[in-house]
Amino acid sequence: MLLLKIPILLLLFGFSSAQLEIPSPEKSKEKSTNLPPCKSCSVFVESFKKGMKDTERGKHDGGDAAWEEKKLGSYKTSEVRLTEIQENLCKEVKRGEDQCHTLANEHEELVEEWWFKNQDSSDLHTWLCIDKLTVCCPDGHFGPNCDTCSDCNGNGRCKGNGTRKGNGKCSCDDGYSGEFCNSCSIQYYESFRDETKMLCSPCHPACGGDGGCTGSGPKGCRKCKEGWRMNPEYGCFDINECVEDSRICKQKQFCVNKEGSYSCLDCDRSCESCDGDGPDMCKKCSPGYELREGKCTDLTEGSGDLEASGWTDDGSGAEAELDHQSTIKEEL
Ligand SMILES: *[C@@H]1O[C@H](CO)[C@@H](O)[C@H](O)[C@H]1NC(C)=O
């Protein structure tokens, strides 16, 4: 009985949701997202500030300047304008819209207090999020007491920066390490330093993983990666495996050197051995093929008398197909 009911419920639910035009699951998920406390307060403040911008009055032409200023001045902190802002509050927010509305309702009185009494003397974010709700800290401060962040030397971010959370320690950018992000990670070297700034740049790809480097280019490597060899003049240079070992690939294959490695590719089917791709690169023709005008040519092609004398497919073509695999030694 239960087994029967489930599909019916699913069917009913599916039907009704289609009819009510429920917003897409991703959209409603965004809307109901719960942001961390400082972030949600900042989102609210941003929306409020947008409302203030939208209700700013443009320049009025002519008229009594003093009277205009008085009128606008009073409008600036008026209840009318506040209501106008509140009507559209949070509507443009995507992530955490629900939470933004909740915050607006819960702290309506605080916002009014700021609006009528503190608008000219303090910034809404500082007043509300840092001082009153104590969910944020000023920039460069973290944790419950808004302690000063570690100095990450511009190469990392302080954990908890601007919020009442985190531990104030540095989370370093790629390439940087150390408590204050003032040293280079392995496989990076110091490429610039003055009193205020230090930069790390990646080692050349030819440098061996655990050795790192002392500077740029293949000459900066302390060790070379597999497939590369140290030369006192040039630093790490690519080993040409194809030249060093002419038998590195199978018969019916040719070798292609790559940076740090090599590939073995199949010869044309007309070749028994070759130096490259195509019937004109054979070193020796396959059985059933003969060198004509620099190309190994199928003897059965366009010559009926040969076909009659038994020069039909001898199976070398099929063999070539079976062998149609190339061995590739990938970089580590
Ligand atoms: C903290 O955040 C502010 C504003 O986003 C930024 O300017 C500052 O560099 C940050 N400080 C640290 C140490 O991460």
PDBQT file of the ligand as one rigid body, heavy atoms in Angstrom, charges set to zero:
ROOT
HETATM    1  C1  LIG A 401      41.703  42.908   4.917  1.00  0.00    +0.000 C 
HETATM    2  O1  LIG A 401      40.640  43.312   4.045  1.00  0.00    +0.000 OA
HETATM    3  C2  LIG A 401      40.815  44.594   3.459  1.00  0.00    +0.000 C 
HETATM    4  C3  LIG A 401      39.559  44.923   2.674  1.00  0.00    +0.000 C 
HETATM    5  O2  LIG A 401      39.084  43.842   1.950  1.00  0.00    +0.000 OA
HETATM    6  C4  LIG A 401      42.071  44.588   2.613  1.00  0.00    +0.000 C 
HETATM    7  O3  LIG A 401      42.262  45.846   2.039  1.00  0.00    +0.000 OA
HETATM    8  C5  LIG A 401      43.265  44.190   3.460  1.00  0.00    +0.000 C 
HETATM    9  O4  LIG A 401      44.401  44.089   2.654  1.00  0.00    +0.000 OA
HETATM   10  C6  LIG A 401      43.029  42.881   4.156  1.00  0.00    +0.000 C 
HETATM   11  N1  LIG A 401      44.129  42.598   5.053  1.00  0.00    +0.000 N 
HETATM   12  C7  LIG A 401      44.661  41.377   5.187  1.00  0.00    +0.000 C 
HETATM   13  C8  LIG A 401      45.849  41.269   6.072  1.00  0.00    +0.000 C 
HETATM   14  O5  LIG A 401      44.234  40.365   4.643  1.00  0.00    +0.000 OA
ENDROOT
TORSDOF 0
